[in-house]
Amino acid sequence: MSFGAPQALSNITVLPPERGSFPLDHDGECKSIMKDYLACMRKSGGSSTKCRNLSKKYLECRMERGLMAPDRWRTSGFTTRPVRSAPTRQVTIVIFALGGHEAAVAM
């Protein structure tokens, strides 16, 4: 009987985060923005698109207070263009029988 990590885990390489580490917001300097963002996410059913402005505001707060390294918005996933949702359209599918075979047509 052995104790410790399983043999399968002994050859795993641990990598640091892609953008490095950053200090936690111990003083709660950006906490109100974070709470607004989380409330928005709950209200929108987890759709981050509707809460993008709060996400950007939160990152901006962290950068201004030295809680993360300043970065360009484009590399953080933000652009200067407004984000548009994809247009939706209604599709009607008609199924009919033709000579013993069924066919479907989208209109």
C-alpha positions, 0 to 999 in steps of 0.5 A: 500500500502506498501513500501520496500521489498516484503514479499516473500523476507523477509525470504531469508538468505544472504550467504557470497562468498564461498572463501571470499571477496578480494580487487579490483585491484584499481591500475590496477596491473593485468589489462593488463592480465585481458584485454588479458583474456577478448580478448581471451574469445571474440576471442574464442567465450566464450570457457574458455578452450582456455584461461586457461593459461591467467586465471591462469596467472591472478590469479597468479598476484592477489596472488603475489600482495596480492589481493587474498589469495594464494591457491593451483592450484588444489583447484582453478580448475587447474592441472599440467597436460595439459588440452586435449579437447575431441576427435571428430569423424564424425558419418554418420547416414543412414536411410532406410525403411524396410517393411514399417518401418524406421530404422537408423544406426550410422556408 
